[in-house]
Amino acid sequence: MRPLTSAGSWSEGDGWWVGITGAPDPDYNLALVHGGDVTAHAHHVYETLTEAGLPSIVLLAGDGLGAAQVLADRGWVCAGSLDLTYLVAHGAPLDPGFRTLDEADMAHARELAAGTFGIAPGTAAVAYADTIARASGVEVVGIVDDSDLQCCALLVDSGPIRTVWSLGTRTGRHRRGYANRLIRAGAAHTHAQRGPIAMCGLTRPRVTPLYLVAGARVAETWQMWSRPRWLLGN
C-alpha cells in the first residue's frame, strides 16, 4: 500500500498500518490491524481514518479479528471478506505477450482499471499514476494481445515478499485466460529477479479460484469493515 500514498499519508506500528491515498473510494484508503494490542490498535486506526475524513476500510486479520467489536460499537459493519493468497515465484517459459510497462503505457492502464473496477479516472490514477512506473521497488506489468493492453497489475517489493495489486482484465475480454497468463508470467518474472519468494495479494472470494488455478494458495481470510453509507456510495 505504501507506494500508492505519495499524495496522502502512511503510518505504521507493530501490528497495524494505515495507508491513505486521498482518493474518494474506500478501497484506496485502508488500514490493517493484525497483532499486538489489537483493541488499542483498532481505536488508533479508526481515529486516524476519521480525522482524514475520507471513505475508508479497516482490514482485520489474525489476532486483529478480535477487535471487531471496537468498530461495531462505532457503527461500522463487516462488508465481507478478502482472501490473502500467496504464490511462490517459479521459473516458466517466457509468455510472448508479457510486458513491463513504462510511463507511456500508464494512460492505457488507467483506462483499463477504470473500466474493470468501475472507478473514476482520478481513482484509477492513484494505482497507475505516471510516477508509479518509475517508482523504486514497483513494476507495472501486463499482457498485450491484438496490439492492446488486455490485463495489467502492480508488482511491489515489500521486504521479503512481493505483493500484487490492482490486477484487472479489460472489460469485454474476460474468460480468455489473460489474468491467468499474467499471474504465471509475473511469477516467472519475479523468480528471474528475486528467486523463489512469496507473491501475496488480496482477492475477493469470487476471484480467488482464478489465483488457485494459477498455483496460488490461501494463507488467511481477512474481514473488511467500513461505514454503511460509504459502501452504498461505492
N, C-alpha and C positions, 0 to 999 in steps of 0.2 A: 504493500500500500504506500510505503514511504515515497517512491519516486513520483507518485501522482499528486503529491500535496505541496508542490513547489509554490503554488499560488494560495495555499491555505496554511495549514499548520499540522505538525506532527509532534506527539509526545508519547512517552512510553515509560514503563517501570517493570518491576518484577511481577509478572503475572497479568499485565494489561498493556494495551496501547490504544491510542486514539489518532485516527487519520482523517483530516477534514480537507476536502478539495475545494470547497466553495460552490460546487455545483448544486442546482436546486433539485436534486434527485437523491433519495435516501440511500440508494446503493453505492453512492460515491462519497458518503460521509459516514465512516464506520468506526466502531470501537470493538475491542475484543477483551473479554475477561476470561482468564483460563487457569489462574492459580494464585497462590498466596492467600492473603486475607480477601477472599472474593467479595464479601459483603462490603468492605470498605472500598474495594476497587470499583464495584458496581455503583456505589454512591458517587465516586470521583468521576467516572466516565459519564455518568448521567449529568452531573453538574457541568462538565466541560462541554458536552453537546448542547445542553440547554442554553448555556452562555453564548455559544456560536450561533444559535437561532436558525439553524438550517435543518431541513428534513434529514433524518439520520437513522441508522440501525445499530443496535448493540448486539454483538455476537457473543453467545455464551458457549464455552467449550470445556470439557473435562470437569475439573472441580468448579469451574465458573457456573455450571448448571445449577449449583446450589444457591446462586444469588438471584434466581428468577423472581423471588418474592419482592426484592427491592424495587424492581422495575414494575411489577404488577401493582404494588402499592401506589405508584405514581401514574397509574392509568395506562401504562404501556401493555401491549399484548404480544403473545408469541405469534409471529407471522408465518411460521413454517420452519423448515429445517434445510440445512445445506450439508452435503457430504464432503468431507475432506478426503480427497483422493491422492494417491501417490503412485508414481511410476518410476522405476529405476531405469535411468538412461542406459541405452544399449546400442551397439552398432547395428546398422542396417544398410542395405543398398541405397544409393542416392535416389531421391524422388526428383524426376526431371522438372516438376512444377514448383519445387520448394524454392523460396526466395527469402533473403534477408532484406527487409525494406528500408529505404532511406527517406530523407526528408521530403523528397519529391513525390513519394508514394503516400504520404500521410493524408492528403485530401481524399484519396480513394479509400483508405482505411476508415476515415471518419464517416464517409458516406455509407460504407458497408455497415459499420457499427450502428449508426443512427437507424437504418432500416431494420437491421436484425433485432436490436434490443428495444426498439420503439422509444428512443430517447431523442431529446432535442439536439441539434447540431452542436450547440455550445457544450452540452454534456459529453458528447462523443469526442469533443476536442480535449477533454480532460485526459482520457486514456490515450488518444492518438494525436497529441499535440506535436507540432513540428519539432519542438525541443526534445521530446521523448526519443526520437530516432537517433539522437546523438548523446543521450544521457549515459553516463558511466554505469555499467552493470545492467543495462537494459537493451534488449533487442526486440525489434518488431519483425515478425516472420509471417509468411503467408504462402498460400498455394495459388499459382497463376495458371489459368487454363482458358483457352479461347481468347487469349490476349487480355484477359481481365482478371483482377484480383477476386478470387472466389471465396477465400477464407483467410482470416488473419488472427493473430494473438500477440500478446506481450510475453516475453520471457524475461524474468527479473531475477538476478542473483541476490540471494538472501542468506548470506553466511554459507553454511554447509549444504544448503539446498538451492534449488531454482524453482521459482513459482510461476504459474501460468495464469494470466489474467485476460479477461475480455475476449475469449475465443468465440468467434461467430462466423457463420456462413452467410453469404449473400442471399437476400430474400429471393425466393423462387429457384434457388439452386441447391436446396436441401435434398437429402437422401441420394446423393451422388458420390458419397464417400470422401468429400473434401475435408471434413473435420477429422475423420479417422486418419487420413493421409497426413494432415498437419501435425496431429499428435505424434504419430510414428516418426515422421521426418524431424520434428522438433526434438524428439528423444535421441535420434541418431546425431543430430547437430550438437546437442548438449554433450553427448558421450564423446564426440570428437574434441570438444573444447575442455571438458572437465572430468571425463571419465564416468564411472557408474554411480553418479549422485542421484538423490531422490528429487523428482519433479513433483511438486504439490500444487493442487488447485482446489477451489471450492466450486461445487456443482449442485444445481438443484436436482432432487431425486429423479425427476423425469428425464434428465440429461445424463445422469450417472452411467446408465448402461452403455452409452457411446464410449465413455472412457474405459469401462471394463472390457469392452470388445477390443480396444487398442492395447490391453495388457495392464491397465491400472488396477489398483485395489483401493478399498475404502478403509481408511485408518480410524476415522471418528465421524460422528454425526453431531453437528452444531445446531443450536437454536438461534433464530433471528427474532429480535424484539424491537418494536417500534410503536409510534403513536398511531391509532386507527386512522386519524384524519390524513396523516402522511401517506399511509398505504392506499387509501381511497383516491387520493390525488395522484398517485403513481400508477 
